[in-house]
Amino acid sequence: MRSPYLAAFAIALAALLLLLAEPAVAAPPCVEAGLAPCDGALETGSPSSECCAQLRLQQPCLCGYMRNDPKIWNLVHSPNGHKVAAVCGFPFPSC
């Protein structure tokens, strides 16, 4: 007699968990212009808060940018690129 109640409870619990699960967040569009606030930072090693915010937002896109544009690859892999990643508090991209 417990079996039908247990099955109904399990189904209700699964439905509740699906409702409470956070929806998937769409990835940001990969637009190199989003890195514009970091132009000076990659030359000086001192990023602004806006630069750090854009780097966090564009982080999934960085490897693609570096593959498509050798200039971006050189800037990111420079000593100042490493400083910017450290100051902004995100891991240096490994691609």
Secondary structure, DSSP 8 states (H G I E B T S, - for coil): -HHHHHHHHHHHHHHHHHHHS----------GGGGGGGTTHHHHS---HHHHHHHHHHGGGHHHHHHH-HHHHHHHTSHHHHHHHHHHT------
